Amino acid sequence: MSNYITTNIRLPEEDYLRLKEEAAKARKSLSAIIREKVGGKKKLSKKARLEWLLNTKTDWFTDKDFEDYKKIRKEWDKNLKRYNW
């Protein structure tokens, strides 16, 4: 088991509330949600990443996130046209 360190962080209220809501929906603690986001150990499938990108209500994407988003969005749009959605 990992050794944990207790620390304090400051978050903007809207980020805190969003994380609390995510934790409640996932039935996880706020700490677990933050550890997942900081640790980055969980790899998302392309579909899950697309859903995450499209549903994220923030403007804090990194340049890499935005490039990934553009590639995924292009692929998604191509599939939409292919299946006439």
Residue pairs with C-beta under 8 A, 6 or more apart in sequence:
11 19
15 58
18 57
18 58
19 30
19 33
19 34
20 30
22 33
23 29
23 30
23 32
23 33
26 33
36 42
44 52
46 72
46 75
49 68
49 72
50 72
50 73
50 76
53 61
53 65
53 68
53 69
53 72
61 69
79 85
